[in-house]
Protein backbone atom coordinates (compact mmCIF):
# COMPACT_ATOMS: atom_id res chain seq x y z
CA UNK A 1 0.00 0.00 0.00
CA UNK A 2 2.76 2.43 0.92
CA UNK A 3 4.61 1.67 -2.33
CA UNK A 4 1.52 2.25 -4.44
CA UNK A 5 0.76 5.49 -2.61
CA UNK A 6 4.36 6.67 -3.19
CA UNK A 7 4.16 5.82 -6.89
CA UNK A 8 0.89 7.75 -7.21
CA UNK A 9 2.41 10.70 -5.43
CA UNK A 10 5.43 10.70 -7.73
CA UNK A 11 3.14 10.56 -10.76
CA UNK A 12 1.03 13.46 -9.56
CA UNK A 13 4.04 15.61 -8.85
CA UNK A 14 5.97 15.07 -12.08
CA UNK A 15 7.94 18.22 -12.76
CA UNK A 16 6.80 20.68 -15.36
CA UNK A 17 10.23 20.37 -16.95
CA UNK A 18 9.72 16.63 -17.48
CA UNK A 19 6.29 17.27 -18.99
CA UNK A 20 7.78 19.89 -21.31
CA UNK A 21 10.50 17.48 -22.39
CA UNK A 22 7.97 14.73 -23.12
CA UNK A 23 5.76 17.11 -25.07
CA UNK A 24 8.78 18.33 -27.00
CA UNK A 25 9.84 14.80 -27.89
CA UNK A 26 6.32 13.91 -29.05
CA UNK A 27 6.20 17.10 -31.11
CA UNK A 28 9.51 16.30 -32.81
CA UNK A 29 8.42 12.72 -33.53
CA UNK A 30 5.20 14.02 -35.10
CA UNK A 31 7.18 16.49 -37.22
CA UNK A 32 9.57 13.78 -38.41
CA UNK A 33 6.75 11.40 -39.32
CA UNK A 34 4.88 14.15 -41.15
CA UNK A 35 8.04 15.25 -42.99
CA UNK A 36 8.83 11.69 -44.07
CA UNK A 37 5.29 11.25 -45.37
CA UNK A 38 5.45 14.55 -47.25
CA UNK A 39 8.68 13.44 -48.89
CA UNK A 40 6.89 10.38 -50.27
CA UNK A 41 4.09 12.39 -51.86
CA UNK A 42 5.85 15.71 -52.57
CA UNK A 43 5.53 16.84 -56.16
CA UNK A 44 9.02 17.15 -57.63
CA UNK A 45 8.04 18.18 -61.13
CA UNK A 46 8.82 21.85 -60.45
CA UNK A 47 12.55 21.20 -59.98
CA UNK A 48 14.71 22.52 -62.85
CA UNK A 49 16.33 20.15 -65.31
CA UNK A 50 20.08 19.72 -65.05
CA UNK A 51 20.70 21.79 -68.20
CA UNK A 52 18.68 24.66 -66.73
CA UNK A 53 20.65 25.06 -63.50
CA UNK A 54 22.43 28.44 -63.79
CA UNK A 55 26.13 28.53 -64.54
CA UNK A 56 26.87 30.64 -61.48
CA UNK A 57 25.59 27.99 -59.06
CA UNK A 58 29.05 27.19 -57.63
CA UNK A 59 29.25 30.73 -56.27
CA UNK A 60 26.10 30.31 -54.19
CA UNK A 61 27.18 27.09 -52.48
CA UNK A 62 28.09 28.94 -49.30
CA UNK A 63 24.77 30.78 -49.37
CA UNK A 64 23.01 27.41 -49.25
CA UNK A 65 25.40 26.40 -46.46
CA UNK A 66 24.23 29.49 -44.56
CA UNK A 67 20.63 28.30 -44.97
CA UNK A 68 21.56 24.85 -43.69
CA UNK A 69 23.20 26.44 -40.66
CA UNK A 70 20.08 28.51 -39.96
CA UNK A 71 17.99 25.34 -40.10
CA UNK A 72 20.35 23.64 -37.66
CA UNK A 73 20.09 26.62 -35.30
CA UNK A 74 16.28 26.39 -35.41
CA UNK A 75 16.41 22.69 -34.50
CA UNK A 76 18.70 23.46 -31.56
CA UNK A 77 16.47 26.36 -30.52
CA UNK A 78 13.49 24.00 -30.32
CA UNK A 79 15.34 21.75 -27.85
CA UNK A 80 16.39 24.76 -25.75
CA UNK A 81 12.81 26.10 -25.68
CA UNK A 82 11.57 22.67 -24.58
CA UNK A 83 14.39 22.35 -22.00
CA UNK A 84 15.45 19.12 -23.69
CA UNK A 85 19.15 19.75 -23.31
CA UNK A 86 19.95 16.08 -23.72
CA UNK A 87 18.75 16.31 -27.31
CA UNK A 88 20.51 19.67 -27.70
CA UNK A 89 23.80 17.95 -26.90
CA UNK A 90 23.10 15.56 -29.78
CA UNK A 91 22.18 18.25 -32.33
CA UNK A 92 24.76 20.91 -31.51
CA UNK A 93 28.09 19.16 -32.32
CA UNK A 94 27.41 18.56 -36.06
CA UNK A 95 26.05 22.11 -36.36
CA UNK A 96 29.12 23.50 -34.62
CA UNK A 97 31.43 21.50 -36.89
CA UNK A 98 29.68 22.82 -39.99
CA UNK A 99 29.82 26.43 -38.77
CA UNK A 100 33.54 26.04 -38.06
CA UNK A 101 34.25 24.51 -41.48
CA UNK A 102 32.25 27.14 -43.36
CA UNK A 103 33.96 29.95 -41.43
CA UNK A 104 37.39 28.70 -42.50
CA UNK A 105 36.27 28.21 -46.11
CA UNK A 106 35.06 31.79 -46.22
CA UNK A 107 37.70 33.54 -44.16
CA UNK A 108 40.68 31.82 -45.71
CA UNK A 109 39.46 31.40 -49.28
CA UNK A 110 36.18 32.91 -50.41
CA UNK A 111 36.49 36.33 -48.76
CA UNK A 112 40.10 37.03 -49.87
CA UNK A 113 39.18 35.97 -53.41
CA UNK A 114 36.33 38.49 -53.55
CA UNK A 115 38.31 41.20 -51.77
CA UNK A 116 41.00 40.96 -54.43
CA UNK A 117 38.36 41.53 -57.09
CA UNK A 118 36.31 44.19 -55.25
CA UNK A 119 38.89 46.33 -53.45
CA UNK A 120 38.57 44.85 -49.94
CA UNK A 121 34.83 45.44 -49.57
CA UNK A 122 34.48 42.44 -47.26
CA UNK A 123 37.35 43.54 -45.08
CA UNK A 124 35.81 47.02 -44.80
CA UNK A 125 32.48 45.44 -43.82
CA UNK A 126 34.22 43.55 -40.96
CA UNK A 127 33.10 40.14 -42.20
CA UNK A 128 36.38 38.56 -41.11
CA UNK A 129 36.13 39.90 -37.55
CA UNK A 130 32.51 38.69 -37.37
CA UNK A 131 33.79 35.15 -37.84
CA UNK A 132 36.37 35.55 -35.13
CA UNK A 133 33.77 36.88 -32.71
CA UNK A 134 31.34 34.07 -33.57
CA UNK A 135 34.02 31.49 -32.90
CA UNK A 136 34.67 32.94 -29.46
CA UNK A 137 30.97 32.74 -28.54
CA UNK A 138 30.84 29.17 -29.88
CA UNK A 139 33.80 28.15 -27.75
CA UNK A 140 32.03 29.54 -24.68
CA UNK A 141 28.94 27.49 -25.58
CA UNK A 142 31.03 24.33 -26.04
CA UNK A 143 32.59 24.90 -22.62
CA UNK A 144 29.12 25.21 -21.05
CA UNK A 145 28.07 21.98 -22.77
CA UNK A 146 31.17 20.13 -21.56
CA UNK A 147 30.55 21.29 -17.98
CA UNK A 148 26.86 20.24 -18.26
CA UNK A 149 25.56 23.46 -16.69
CA UNK A 150 22.08 23.62 -18.20
CA UNK A 151 21.43 27.25 -17.27
CA UNK A 152 24.77 28.32 -18.71
CA UNK A 153 24.04 26.34 -21.88
CA UNK A 154 20.80 28.24 -22.47
CA UNK A 155 22.46 31.63 -21.92
CA UNK A 156 25.51 30.78 -24.03
CA UNK A 157 23.38 29.36 -26.85
CA UNK A 158 21.23 32.47 -27.07
CA UNK A 159 24.29 34.75 -27.14
CA UNK A 160 25.97 32.64 -29.83
CA UNK A 161 22.78 32.35 -31.88
CA UNK A 162 22.23 36.12 -31.87
CA UNK A 163 25.75 36.84 -33.11
CA UNK A 164 25.72 34.04 -35.68
CA UNK A 165 22.39 34.89 -37.29
CA UNK A 166 23.24 38.59 -37.35
CA UNK A 167 26.53 38.08 -39.14
CA UNK A 168 25.03 35.56 -41.60
CA UNK A 169 22.47 38.19 -42.57
CA UNK A 170 25.21 40.78 -43.07
CA UNK A 171 27.15 38.33 -45.23
CA UNK A 172 24.19 37.57 -47.47
CA UNK A 173 23.49 41.27 -48.04
CA UNK A 174 27.07 41.91 -49.13
CA UNK A 175 27.97 38.66 -50.88
CA UNK A 176 24.88 38.14 -53.06
CA UNK A 177 25.46 41.11 -55.40
CA UNK A 178 29.24 40.62 -55.45
CA UNK A 179 29.09 36.95 -56.36
CA UNK A 180 26.50 37.67 -59.06
CA UNK A 181 28.79 40.29 -60.62
CA UNK A 182 31.83 38.03 -60.40
CA UNK A 183 29.93 35.10 -61.94
CA UNK A 184 28.82 37.24 -64.88
CA UNK A 185 32.42 38.30 -65.42
CA UNK A 186 33.67 34.69 -65.55
CA UNK A 187 30.62 33.19 -67.24
CA UNK A 188 31.60 29.53 -67.48
CA UNK A 189 30.33 27.14 -64.76
CA UNK A 190 33.34 24.86 -65.05
CA UNK A 191 35.73 27.77 -64.55
CA UNK A 192 33.73 29.02 -61.57
CA UNK A 193 33.83 25.53 -60.12
CA UNK A 194 37.60 25.45 -60.58
CA UNK A 195 37.96 28.69 -58.64
CA UNK A 196 35.80 27.38 -55.78
CA UNK A 197 37.69 24.09 -55.81
CA UNK A 198 41.11 25.70 -55.53
CA UNK A 199 40.28 28.62 -53.25
CA UNK A 200 37.57 27.18 -50.98
CA UNK A 201 37.22 23.38 -50.99
CA UNK A 202 40.59 21.73 -51.56
CA UNK A 203 42.32 23.19 -48.48
CA UNK A 204 39.61 21.47 -46.42
CA UNK A 205 39.19 18.19 -48.28
CA UNK A 206 39.04 16.16 -45.09
CA UNK A 207 36.16 18.27 -43.79
CA UNK A 208 34.04 18.07 -46.93
CA UNK A 209 32.12 14.82 -46.26
CA UNK A 210 30.81 15.95 -42.87
CA UNK A 211 30.09 19.44 -44.23
CA UNK A 212 28.21 18.02 -47.23
CA UNK A 213 26.27 15.52 -45.15
CA UNK A 214 25.07 18.11 -42.66
CA UNK A 215 24.07 20.66 -45.29
CA UNK A 216 22.32 18.03 -47.41
CA UNK A 217 20.34 16.80 -44.42
CA UNK A 218 19.24 20.26 -43.33
CA UNK A 219 18.31 21.42 -46.84
CA UNK A 220 16.39 18.23 -47.59
CA UNK A 221 14.47 18.56 -44.32
CA UNK A 222 13.82 22.30 -44.31
CA UNK A 223 14.55 23.85 -47.72
CA UNK A 224 15.11 27.61 -47.80
CA UNK A 225 12.92 30.71 -47.75
CA UNK A 226 12.98 30.89 -51.55
CA UNK A 227 13.14 27.24 -52.63
CA UNK A 228 11.47 23.97 -51.68
CA UNK A 229 13.41 21.19 -50.02
CA UNK A 230 14.35 19.19 -53.08
CA UNK A 231 15.39 22.18 -55.18
CA UNK A 232 17.49 23.55 -52.31
CA UNK A 233 19.22 20.19 -51.98
CA UNK A 234 19.62 19.93 -55.75
CA UNK A 235 21.40 23.27 -56.13
CA UNK A 236 23.74 22.53 -53.23
CA UNK A 237 24.63 19.05 -54.48
CA UNK A 238 25.18 20.10 -58.11
CA UNK A 239 27.31 22.97 -56.87
CA UNK A 240 29.52 20.60 -54.90
CA UNK A 241 29.79 18.18 -57.80
CA UNK A 242 30.90 20.97 -60.14
CA UNK A 243 33.49 22.12 -57.63
CA UNK A 244 34.92 18.84 -56.29
CA UNK A 245 37.71 16.69 -57.64
CA UNK A 246 36.83 13.07 -58.37
CA UNK A 247 38.48 11.95 -55.14
CA UNK A 248 36.66 14.56 -53.08
CA UNK A 249 33.30 13.80 -54.67
CA UNK A 250 33.68 10.07 -54.05
CA UNK A 251 33.98 10.74 -50.31
CA UNK A 252 31.30 13.45 -50.30
CA UNK A 253 28.79 11.33 -52.20
CA UNK A 254 28.72 8.67 -49.47
CA UNK A 255 27.67 11.23 -46.85
CA UNK A 256 25.16 12.96 -49.13
CA UNK A 257 23.38 9.68 -49.86
CA UNK A 258 23.30 8.75 -46.17
CA UNK A 259 21.81 12.11 -45.23
CA UNK A 260 18.78 12.29 -47.55
CA UNK A 261 15.61 10.29 -48.18
CA UNK A 262 15.51 7.44 -50.68
CA UNK A 263 13.00 9.44 -52.75
CA UNK A 264 15.40 12.35 -53.14
CA UNK A 265 18.41 10.09 -53.64
CA UNK A 266 16.75 8.13 -56.44
CA UNK A 267 15.63 11.29 -58.23
CA UNK A 268 19.12 12.77 -58.03
CA UNK A 269 20.64 9.55 -59.35
CA UNK A 270 18.18 9.09 -62.21
CA UNK A 271 17.71 12.67 -63.42
CA UNK A 272 20.72 14.68 -62.22
CA UNK A 273 23.73 12.35 -62.63
CA UNK A 274 24.43 12.19 -58.91
CA UNK A 275 26.91 9.33 -59.38
CA UNK A 276 28.93 11.17 -62.00
CA UNK A 277 32.56 11.88 -61.13
CA UNK A 278 33.61 15.21 -59.62
CA UNK A 279 34.26 17.78 -62.33
CA UNK A 280 37.53 19.32 -61.17
CA UNK A 281 41.06 17.98 -61.60
CA UNK A 282 43.48 17.55 -58.72
CA UNK A 283 44.68 20.81 -57.22
CA UNK A 284 48.10 21.83 -56.00
CA UNK A 285 46.66 23.56 -52.93
CA UNK A 286 46.17 20.47 -50.79
CA UNK A 287 49.20 21.23 -48.66
CA UNK A 288 48.06 24.72 -47.69
CA UNK A 289 45.58 23.78 -44.97
CA UNK A 290 48.03 23.85 -42.02
CA UNK A 291 49.12 27.38 -42.92
CA UNK A 292 45.51 28.54 -43.23
CA UNK A 293 44.55 26.93 -39.93
CA UNK A 294 47.46 28.54 -38.11
CA UNK A 295 46.41 31.96 -39.42
CA UNK A 296 42.82 31.32 -38.39
CA UNK A 297 43.83 30.15 -34.89
CA UNK A 298 46.03 33.20 -34.43
CA UNK A 299 43.08 35.46 -35.25
CA UNK A 300 40.95 33.62 -32.69
CA UNK A 301 43.58 34.10 -30.00
CA UNK A 302 43.76 37.82 -30.68
CA UNK A 303 39.97 38.11 -30.45
CA UNK A 304 39.84 36.23 -27.15
CA UNK A 305 42.51 38.48 -25.65
CA UNK A 306 40.48 41.56 -26.66
CA UNK A 307 37.30 40.16 -25.11
CA UNK A 308 39.09 39.44 -21.82
CA UNK A 309 40.50 42.95 -21.55
C-alpha positions as CSV (number, residue, x, y, z in Angstrom):
1,X,0.0,0.0,0.0
2,X,2.8,2.4,0.9
3,X,4.6,1.7,-2.3
4,X,1.5,2.3,-4.4
5,X,0.8,5.5,-2.6
6,X,4.4,6.7,-3.2
7,X,4.2,5.8,-6.9
8,X,0.9,7.8,-7.2
9,X,2.4,10.7,-5.4
10,X,5.4,10.7,-7.7
11,X,3.1,10.6,-10.8
12,X,1.0,13.5,-9.6
13,X,4.0,15.6,-8.8
14,X,6.0,15.1,-12.1
15,X,7.9,18.2,-12.8
16,X,6.8,20.7,-15.4
17,X,10.2,20.4,-16.9
18,X,9.7,16.6,-17.5
19,X,6.3,17.3,-19.0
20,X,7.8,19.9,-21.3
21,X,10.5,17.5,-22.4
22,X,8.0,14.7,-23.1
23,X,5.8,17.1,-25.1
24,X,8.8,18.3,-27.0
25,X,9.8,14.8,-27.9
26,X,6.3,13.9,-29.1
27,X,6.2,17.1,-31.1
28,X,9.5,16.3,-32.8
29,X,8.4,12.7,-33.5
30,X,5.2,14.0,-35.1
31,X,7.2,16.5,-37.2
32,X,9.6,13.8,-38.4
33,X,6.8,11.4,-39.3
34,X,4.9,14.2,-41.2
35,X,8.0,15.2,-43.0
36,X,8.8,11.7,-44.1
37,X,5.3,11.3,-45.4
38,X,5.4,14.5,-47.2
39,X,8.7,13.4,-48.9
40,X,6.9,10.4,-50.3
41,X,4.1,12.4,-51.9
42,X,5.8,15.7,-52.6
43,X,5.5,16.8,-56.2
44,X,9.0,17.1,-57.6
45,X,8.0,18.2,-61.1
46,X,8.8,21.9,-60.4
47,X,12.5,21.2,-60.0
48,X,14.7,22.5,-62.8
49,X,16.3,20.2,-65.3
50,X,20.1,19.7,-65.1
51,X,20.7,21.8,-68.2
52,X,18.7,24.7,-66.7
53,X,20.6,25.1,-63.5
54,X,22.4,28.4,-63.8
55,X,26.1,28.5,-64.5
56,X,26.9,30.6,-61.5
57,X,25.6,28.0,-59.1
58,X,29.1,27.2,-57.6
59,X,29.3,30.7,-56.3
60,X,26.1,30.3,-54.2
61,X,27.2,27.1,-52.5
62,X,28.1,28.9,-49.3
63,X,24.8,30.8,-49.4
64,X,23.0,27.4,-49.2
65,X,25.4,26.4,-46.5
66,X,24.2,29.5,-44.6
67,X,20.6,28.3,-45.0
68,X,21.6,24.8,-43.7
69,X,23.2,26.4,-40.7
70,X,20.1,28.5,-40.0
71,X,18.0,25.3,-40.1
72,X,20.4,23.6,-37.7
73,X,20.1,26.6,-35.3
74,X,16.3,26.4,-35.4
75,X,16.4,22.7,-34.5
76,X,18.7,23.5,-31.6
77,X,16.5,26.4,-30.5
78,X,13.5,24.0,-30.3
79,X,15.3,21.8,-27.9
80,X,16.4,24.8,-25.7
81,X,12.8,26.1,-25.7
82,X,11.6,22.7,-24.6
83,X,14.4,22.4,-22.0
84,X,15.4,19.1,-23.7
85,X,19.2,19.8,-23.3
86,X,20.0,16.1,-23.7
87,X,18.8,16.3,-27.3
88,X,20.5,19.7,-27.7
89,X,23.8,18.0,-26.9
90,X,23.1,15.6,-29.8
91,X,22.2,18.2,-32.3
92,X,24.8,20.9,-31.5
93,X,28.1,19.2,-32.3
94,X,27.4,18.6,-36.1
95,X,26.0,22.1,-36.4
96,X,29.1,23.5,-34.6
97,X,31.4,21.5,-36.9
98,X,29.7,22.8,-40.0
99,X,29.8,26.4,-38.8
100,X,33.5,26.0,-38.1
101,X,34.2,24.5,-41.5
102,X,32.3,27.1,-43.4
103,X,34.0,30.0,-41.4
104,X,37.4,28.7,-42.5
105,X,36.3,28.2,-46.1
106,X,35.1,31.8,-46.2
107,X,37.7,33.5,-44.2
108,X,40.7,31.8,-45.7
109,X,39.5,31.4,-49.3
110,X,36.2,32.9,-50.4
111,X,36.5,36.3,-48.8
112,X,40.1,37.0,-49.9
113,X,39.2,36.0,-53.4
114,X,36.3,38.5,-53.6
115,X,38.3,41.2,-51.8
116,X,41.0,41.0,-54.4
117,X,38.4,41.5,-57.1
118,X,36.3,44.2,-55.2
119,X,38.9,46.3,-53.4
120,X,38.6,44.9,-49.9
121,X,34.8,45.4,-49.6
122,X,34.5,42.4,-47.3
123,X,37.4,43.5,-45.1
124,X,35.8,47.0,-44.8
125,X,32.5,45.4,-43.8
126,X,34.2,43.6,-41.0
127,X,33.1,40.1,-42.2
128,X,36.4,38.6,-41.1
129,X,36.1,39.9,-37.6
130,X,32.5,38.7,-37.4
131,X,33.8,35.1,-37.8
132,X,36.4,35.6,-35.1
133,X,33.8,36.9,-32.7
134,X,31.3,34.1,-33.6
135,X,34.0,31.5,-32.9
136,X,34.7,32.9,-29.5
137,X,31.0,32.7,-28.5
138,X,30.8,29.2,-29.9
139,X,33.8,28.2,-27.8
140,X,32.0,29.5,-24.7
141,X,28.9,27.5,-25.6
142,X,31.0,24.3,-26.0
143,X,32.6,24.9,-22.6
144,X,29.1,25.2,-21.1
145,X,28.1,22.0,-22.8
146,X,31.2,20.1,-21.6
147,X,30.5,21.3,-18.0
148,X,26.9,20.2,-18.3
149,X,25.6,23.5,-16.7
150,X,22.1,23.6,-18.2
151,X,21.4,27.3,-17.3
152,X,24.8,28.3,-18.7
153,X,24.0,26.3,-21.9
154,X,20.8,28.2,-22.5
155,X,22.5,31.6,-21.9
156,X,25.5,30.8,-24.0
157,X,23.4,29.4,-26.8
158,X,21.2,32.5,-27.1
159,X,24.3,34.8,-27.1
160,X,26.0,32.6,-29.8
161,X,22.8,32.4,-31.9
162,X,22.2,36.1,-31.9
163,X,25.8,36.8,-33.1
164,X,25.7,34.0,-35.7
165,X,22.4,34.9,-37.3
166,X,23.2,38.6,-37.3
167,X,26.5,38.1,-39.1
168,X,25.0,35.6,-41.6
169,X,22.5,38.2,-42.6
170,X,25.2,40.8,-43.1
171,X,27.2,38.3,-45.2
172,X,24.2,37.6,-47.5
173,X,23.5,41.3,-48.0
174,X,27.1,41.9,-49.1
175,X,28.0,38.7,-50.9
176,X,24.9,38.1,-53.1
177,X,25.5,41.1,-55.4
178,X,29.2,40.6,-55.4
179,X,29.1,37.0,-56.4
180,X,26.5,37.7,-59.1
181,X,28.8,40.3,-60.6
182,X,31.8,38.0,-60.4
183,X,29.9,35.1,-61.9
184,X,28.8,37.2,-64.9
185,X,32.4,38.3,-65.4
186,X,33.7,34.7,-65.5
187,X,30.6,33.2,-67.2
188,X,31.6,29.5,-67.5
189,X,30.3,27.1,-64.8
190,X,33.3,24.9,-65.0
191,X,35.7,27.8,-64.5
192,X,33.7,29.0,-61.6
193,X,33.8,25.5,-60.1
194,X,37.6,25.5,-60.6
195,X,38.0,28.7,-58.6
196,X,35.8,27.4,-55.8
197,X,37.7,24.1,-55.8
198,X,41.1,25.7,-55.5
199,X,40.3,28.6,-53.2
200,X,37.6,27.2,-51.0
201,X,37.2,23.4,-51.0
202,X,40.6,21.7,-51.6
203,X,42.3,23.2,-48.5
204,X,39.6,21.5,-46.4
205,X,39.2,18.2,-48.3
206,X,39.0,16.2,-45.1
207,X,36.2,18.3,-43.8
208,X,34.0,18.1,-46.9
209,X,32.1,14.8,-46.3
210,X,30.8,16.0,-42.9
211,X,30.1,19.4,-44.2
212,X,28.2,18.0,-47.2
213,X,26.3,15.5,-45.1
214,X,25.1,18.1,-42.7
215,X,24.1,20.7,-45.3
216,X,22.3,18.0,-47.4
217,X,20.3,16.8,-44.4
218,X,19.2,20.3,-43.3
219,X,18.3,21.4,-46.8
220,X,16.4,18.2,-47.6
221,X,14.5,18.6,-44.3
222,X,13.8,22.3,-44.3
223,X,14.5,23.9,-47.7
224,X,15.1,27.6,-47.8
225,X,12.9,30.7,-47.8
226,X,13.0,30.9,-51.5
227,X,13.1,27.2,-52.6
228,X,11.5,24.0,-51.7
229,X,13.4,21.2,-50.0
230,X,14.4,19.2,-53.1
231,X,15.4,22.2,-55.2
232,X,17.5,23.5,-52.3
233,X,19.2,20.2,-52.0
234,X,19.6,19.9,-55.7
235,X,21.4,23.3,-56.1
236,X,23.7,22.5,-53.2
237,X,24.6,19.0,-54.5
238,X,25.2,20.1,-58.1
239,X,27.3,23.0,-56.9
240,X,29.5,20.6,-54.9
241,X,29.8,18.2,-57.8
242,X,30.9,21.0,-60.1
243,X,33.5,22.1,-57.6
244,X,34.9,18.8,-56.3
245,X,37.7,16.7,-57.6
246,X,36.8,13.1,-58.4
247,X,38.5,11.9,-55.1
248,X,36.7,14.6,-53.1
249,X,33.3,13.8,-54.7
250,X,33.7,10.1,-54.1
251,X,34.0,10.7,-50.3
252,X,31.3,13.5,-50.3
253,X,28.8,11.3,-52.2
254,X,28.7,8.7,-49.5
255,X,27.7,11.2,-46.9
256,X,25.2,13.0,-49.1
257,X,23.4,9.7,-49.9
258,X,23.3,8.7,-46.2
259,X,21.8,12.1,-45.2
260,X,18.8,12.3,-47.5
261,X,15.6,10.3,-48.2
262,X,15.5,7.4,-50.7
263,X,13.0,9.4,-52.7
264,X,15.4,12.3,-53.1
265,X,18.4,10.1,-53.6
266,X,16.8,8.1,-56.4
267,X,15.6,11.3,-58.2
268,X,19.1,12.8,-58.0
269,X,20.6,9.6,-59.3
270,X,18.2,9.1,-62.2
271,X,17.7,12.7,-63.4
272,X,20.7,14.7,-62.2
273,X,23.7,12.4,-62.6
274,X,24.4,12.2,-58.9
275,X,26.9,9.3,-59.4
276,X,28.9,11.2,-62.0
277,X,32.6,11.9,-61.1
278,X,33.6,15.2,-59.6
279,X,34.3,17.8,-62.3
280,X,37.5,19.3,-61.2
281,X,41.1,18.0,-61.6
282,X,43.5,17.6,-58.7
283,X,44.7,20.8,-57.2
284,X,48.1,21.8,-56.0
285,X,46.7,23.6,-52.9
286,X,46.2,20.5,-50.8
287,X,49.2,21.2,-48.7
288,X,48.1,24.7,-47.7
289,X,45.6,23.8,-45.0
290,X,48.0,23.8,-42.0
291,X,49.1,27.4,-42.9
292,X,45.5,28.5,-43.2
293,X,44.6,26.9,-39.9
294,X,47.5,28.5,-38.1
295,X,46.4,32.0,-39.4
296,X,42.8,31.3,-38.4
297,X,43.8,30.2,-34.9
298,X,46.0,33.2,-34.4
299,X,43.1,35.5,-35.3
300,X,40.9,33.6,-32.7
301,X,43.6,34.1,-30.0
302,X,43.8,37.8,-30.7
303,X,40.0,38.1,-30.5
304,X,39.8,36.2,-27.2
305,X,42.5,38.5,-25.6
306,X,40.5,41.6,-26.7
307,X,37.3,40.2,-25.1
308,X,39.1,39.4,-21.8
309,X,40.5,43.0,-21.5
